[in-house]
Amino acid sequence: CHFSAAASLSTVPAHITHVSNSEAPHPSWIMMLPEGQIRDDDEEARVAPVWKRNERLVYASNFLHMAMYTMCLGGIFDNFLYSVSEESHTLVSDPMTLGGDAQPQSHLLLDTYSTFKLALSIRPLSRVSYAADSSCVQSYTCASSIVHITDGSGNGDCCREGNRMPMLAFVNGSTRLWLSMDADGQSQALDRRSYNMLQHCEAGPELPLGTWTNVKIEAKGADQSKGQMNNTSLGGAVELFLNGTKVCEVPGTGFHRLPSRKGAHVFLGSMVAPFADSHLPADAQVAQLTYGRPASNMFVGVVNSLQGILSVVIMFPIGWLGDRVNRYTILKWNVLVGAVGASFLFAAVWYVNLPLLFAGISVFTVYQQCLSGLLNAVLADNVPKSMRTRAGGNYKIFSALAMSLAPALQVLVALSGLSSNAWTRETFAAMLLPGWALLIGVALAVGSMRAVGSSISDLPNVDEVQPPAESPLRGRSQRLSQAWLEEPVLLSAKRGTMVAVSANVFFITTLLANGMTVRYLNLYFTQILKFGPVQLCLLNAVCRLFIAGFVWATRPLASLLGRCNLAILFHLGSAIFTLGIYGGHVYEPGVWAACASYFLRYACLHARDPLLYAITMDVVPPSQRSRWAALNSLRTLSFSASAVLGGYLADLHGYVFSFDITVIALLASTVTILPAWLYFPRSEGAVAATVADCGASPATASSFATTTAPSSVAPLFGDQARSLSLLADPRGPAAETSAEEVTGAKA
């Protein structure tokens, strides 16, 4: 063994440079191998093509799976869940004329709710005015009625509880909307003037004549306000929206609940017999009149939290099983589980069936967790340590490309005419269902893998065959020193264990934080920025391509900055760019700025994860890989266990508030990576590894540490003093190393 760059190592004992043929397979060189490893160039040449083929099949399996997952359970699926949570009844579909020469419309019967959403399109034809001497001035009834829902108590009009649930009309002589709504517990003795003062609101601008305007009325409690309610302290409100913009709010909900009735009457225009109405009918057309419960982010959170909770429950059992049973066989049988889950989810979307939806999510989560966790372990079986960071990056690049392909295919579906650029049941079916065919490709790729590992196959894995010797000065890219990893660092915990625990606690805490947001970013773009299906698919397609390029371009930074350092930088970048999506209360971002921040947020997250994966796989024993890889598989599910909290916060305070909480949680979680940053410095124990690998004498080790550490090691992040302490020999400077001791030592 020789060091061309360290003259101080010229004192390496001669007996280390040559070992007899009976001692080692290579007479001129002896590598110190951990127990269970073999050094056989012929064996490596025989099995290397299998490793490479398996590696490519892992990429192919992951690519097809992620394309299927994104197409069937991605952003469009989140919008499907959001729409499913909305219970809606269509009262009028085609345009219907009110007032003028039109015949009075017969009334409909409807069960009403305390929280509801009433939506319609309206086209005013003319302004309706009362005569100057009309008695309506004294009775406060000068309005032309559009929609009136009443339980019929009293006179049916006002002011008994249940008479207006709600009533929508035009102000006298104009097309300005006027909205009134009862409240549970209101006084039954109110006159019309007092009632109007308490429980009505007016929209500011008039509606243009001859033009269709979208009108929405939402009645909800403070827990469903989405941050748009003014009087949340009073327990709720009724809000009026024109073309998606809130224009007024009925403040008369201080009684905390709104009335609900069975068999309420719905009148379009004026009330008809058996009721008398002093209001004139509006001269207008209405269409697409619907009534139902409003959509809720909470339901989206519940479904995704089911995935997250199930993943946590089965994560370690699957990892434990993968370490003790042939993981390649498990992967093949797992495809059948995926087929069952896919069948349930296909039927759930087709029939809009909630029991099938929850059954499909439960079964598919088992498949998802098993596939993602074991694929990471299989990748580590077939990729040398020196290449795992790069392999992890490749894994993410293929994932990003797959997640770009899926929305691109959905755009083609929309543009082909199979679906419209609107959030309809037909659109959801056309965009979600074709993706399940990709499961066939996953089955073919997984079925083509060949098992490696001496305990399950006649072929070894990469850690059971030592690669050819290279100059130790090539540093940490070769392998980490086992002695360095087993050194006690904190509370007697081994360095490798401490680093793995810290990296994965950091990973899980950031997933908890991101889980509150990641499922609602797509809804933010559709509900707040008003993206349609095509725009949302294009956003995600371009985003995933950007991620692939970003991960590829930033790979060289790992060796320059250190893996832990770079992971922290990417983590902080993801928090900053999350703020950029909505402005962080600093500025109002335009659509392009929001999209750019969206791209960079995801790019930082996806570039960070391969670093954490590679660090974990390098520091844990090969026999425990499946268990640790199971944690990494949570990335796809974005640890959805926290999604229900994000949905609750989004319903209560709006998306921006839940994003704020996410950013705060991300910044706070940085503390959990500090042990890994401290005990896994940029050098990654390179000094200790190179000297130990060469079997240098204690005097030589001391010389190397003294001459090298001050200039090239001391400035690096981490605890270099502990790394250098590995070089000390407890027997003292006079001790010598025998050839037998060198042969039996562990690297």
Number of C-alpha atoms within 10 A of each C-alpha: 21 15 16 10 8 13 12 18 21 12 13 20 18 8 11 20 16 17 18 13 10 8 13 16 16 15 13 13 16 24 22 21 18 15 11 9 15 17 20 16 13 9 14 21 10 12 18 19 12 18 26 14 15 24 22 17 22 22 22 21 26 24 25 25 26 28 28 26 22 23 29 26 19 22 23 24 20 23 22 22 24 19 21 19 18 17 14 18 13 14 16 15 13 11 15 17 23 23 23 15 8 10 9 17 16 12 18 13 15 19 14 21 18 17 20 23 21 20 21 21 20 24 22 24 19 17 17 23 16 17 10 8 8 11 13 16 12 11 12 15 21 23 24 29 29 26 23 23 26 28 25 18 13 13 14 22 23 20 22 23 22 26 24 24 28 20 21 25 25 28 23 20 15 17 25 17 26 22 25 24 28 28 25 17 14 19 12 11 10 14 14 16 12 11 22 19 12 17 19 21 22 19 20 11 12 13 19 14 15 13 12 18 17 17 19 21 23 21 28 26 22 22 16 27 25 21 18 17 24 16 17 21 10 16 17 27 30 30 23 26 17 18 12 13 12 16 16 22 25 22 23 26 26 18 13 19 20 27 19 18 15 11 14 20 21 22 21 25 27 24 27 14 8 9 12 12 17 17 20 23 23 29 23 24 20 23 20 17 21 18 25 20 20 20 20 20 30 22 21 27 29 20 20 25 22 19 26 23 17 18 27 17 11 16 24 18 15 22 24 18 15 27 18 13 12 16 23 22 15 17 23 19 14 19 23 14 17 23 20 16 24 23 14 21 28 22 15 19 23 15 13 17 14 15 10 19 20 18 15 22 23 19 20 23 22 21 23 25 28 28 26 24 26 28 26 24 25 25 23 27 24 27 22 21 23 15 15 22 25 19 21 21 25 18 22 24 26 22 27 26 22 27 29 27 25 26 30 20 19 26 21 15 18 20 13 10 10 13 22 18 15 14 16 13 16 14 20 22 20 18 24 25 19 16 23 20 13 17 21 13 16 24 21 15 20 25 17 13 22 15 22 24 16 12 12 14 12 11 20 23 26 21 20 22 20 19 15 10 11 10 13 21 18 10 17 21 17 20 20 22 22 19 18 25 24 15 18 15 17 11 7 9 13 16 23 27 20 22 26 24 19 20 24 21 16 21 24 19 18 24 24 22 27 27 26 30 31 21 25 25 18 22 23 19 19 18 15 12 13 13 18 15 26 19 16 20 27 16 21 24 23 18 23 26 20 20 27 25 14 19 22 16 11 13 17 11 12 17 14 11 17 19 25 26 23 20 24 16 14 20 23 19 17 27 22 18 23 26 21 23 27 24 17 18 11 9 9 13 16 13 12 10 15 20 20 16 21 22 24 23 25 22 25 23 22 25 26 24 20 26 24 22 26 21 24 23 23 22 23 17 14 17 11 16 25 30 21 26 26 29 23 24 23 22 17 15 21 24 28 33 25 23 32 23 20 32 28 24 25 28 24 23 20 21 25 21 17 22 27 18 16 25 23 12 18 23 16 13 21 16 11 19 22 19 19 24 22 16 25 28 22 23 23 27 28 25 28 26 26 23 25 25 20 22 27 23 25 23 21 20 25 21 18 21 22 13 14 15 17 10 10 11 20 14 10 16 19 22 16 22 12 16 24 21 15 18 24 15 16 8 9 10 13 9 12 15 14 13 19 10 12 20 17 12 16 17 22
